[in-house]
Amino acid sequence: MSEGGIQRRRSHAQWRAVVSAFEASDQSLRLFCAEQGIAISTFRHWLARLGQTATVSAAPPVPARGARLVPVAVLDEPATDSGIVVVAGGGVRIEVTPGFDGATLRRVLATLGVGA
């Protein structure tokens, strides 16, 4: 970012806030960086420097080749405060509460290798 043509340096705390803002957004890395005036290489540098383990791609994820739909069963379970409960293969259980954050859910699904 610049103020009056002078390049402004961000502190570690400010970069942590920028990374958090990106993770909370629904934007691609390319769009987020463009709107923030940050070079993608600089953003990636700070991800590594701050010890972020998540990998970030500049483009939205592409579904895996051969991705397919799988059958699901709706179970009669007692009502909970949860909006949706998904039980995937291997006993993976994802519970989505009302008011959930879509970007976080997409990151969880991508981490699990489930196309959204």
HELIX and SHEET records of a PDB file:
HELIX    1   1 HIS A   12  ALA A   24  1                                  13    
HELIX    2   2 LEU A   29  GLN A   36  1                                   8    
HELIX    3   3 ILE A   40  ARG A   49  1                                  10    
HELIX    4   4 GLY A   89  GLY A   91  5                                   3    
HELIX    5   5 GLY A  102  LEU A  112  1                                  11    
SHEET    1   A 2 SER A   2  GLU A   3  0                                        
SHEET    2   A 2 ILE A   6  GLN A   7 -1                                        
SHEET    1   B 2 ILE A  84  VAL A  87  0                                        
SHEET    2   B 2 ARG A  93  VAL A  96 -1                                        
END                                                                             
